[in-house]
């Protein structure tokens, strides 16, 4: 496990067998939400596979320097969402991802990104056509990168 604390009041934990979790004490997002969002994203992106174990509640609370209640709330919410579950003898594990839930998560991320792009474009005086061209350019750049990496 690697732990870093910096002057911006963030704590970064990277477990060898787990995902990296970065918490910001100055973010308006509650700490338990930051934990939930990062674990959820790790599961939905495949960084954590079904059956993988998560750190124990106490271990994660200690490593992130937060209260046990904070981690418990995050884990309970993730369990209620069907993302993680407790298995006798294994601890807390990642559950199989429901394809419909994954699609909804991806769609929501796309929507948030598009809304941010539209807001930024309007603030900067960028036209709809220029924004569409920027999206096409970004799409093409990602496709070209995938081709170079042999992912087509």
Secondary structure, DSSP 8 states (H G I E B T S, - for coil): -EEEE-TTSEEEEE-SSS-EEEEETTSSS-HHHHHHHHHHHHHHTTSS-TT-B---HHHHHHHHT--HHHHHHHHHHHHHTTSEEEETTTEEEE----HHHHHHHHHHHHHHHHHHHHHHHHHHT--HHHHHHHHHHHHHHHHHHHHHTT--
